[in-house]
Amino acid sequence: MLKRNMKQKDKAAKQQEDTESQERVEEQLAQEEPDADDVEDSVEIDKAEETPVSEEENEPVKLKQELAALQDRFTRLAAEFDNYKKRTTREFANLIKSANEQLIIDLLEVLDNFDRAFASKEQGAELEAYDKGIRLVYNRLMDTLSRAGLKRFESVGERFDPNLHDAMLQVEDDDSEPDTIAQEFQPGYYLNDKVIRHAKVGVVKSKDEG
């Protein structure tokens, strides 16, 4: 009976010891388990470390990339403009060389007519026929130049205009108004409405100058 009581006491003591040991283990685990706030703070720190670089920090990189793109575009545009300038210079030079080509071709026909007129003179053509032939050549020449934009302007009887006329001398003419043109020594011409040669004229004197 005594032995049984002792066994029961030992068993109870062991159970008590096991219970206390388990409680100590649980308490230790509870102390080692991180606090929820600490875990949340740690997660936020990790997230902050993983956050990409801000726009302000990226701005210099973007500016460098944009500058490089602009420099590349400028270089290409400069090369294209240089090529364009060279091309237009060549085209303009060719245009200048060939600008009068058609006019020269038309004048060659007039030159041929002069050759034929001179040949007829040498062959003993009559003066009247020769004169008629020369006049035809002259008219053909004027027609060719007219198509090219040449136009002769009349001066006699017109008022003197320094933009059109060069006064070679002054003449007395009681029947004409002063400063009007009494004589034309050399005709003046327009080329497409631009004066390319002034007419050389004689101008009527003012009566006060007489």
Secondary structure, DSSP 4 states (H G I P E B T S, - for coil): -HHHHHHHHHHHHHHHHHHHHHHHHHHHHHHHSPPHHHHHHHHHHHHHHHPPPPHHHHHHHHHHHHHHHHHHHHHHHHHHHHHHHHHHHHHHHHHHHHTTHHHHHHHHHHHHHHHHHHHHHHTT--HHHHHHHHHHHHHHHHHHHHHTTEEEE--TTSBP-TTTEEEEEEE--TTS-TTBEEEEEE-EEEETTEEEEPEEEEEEPPGGG-
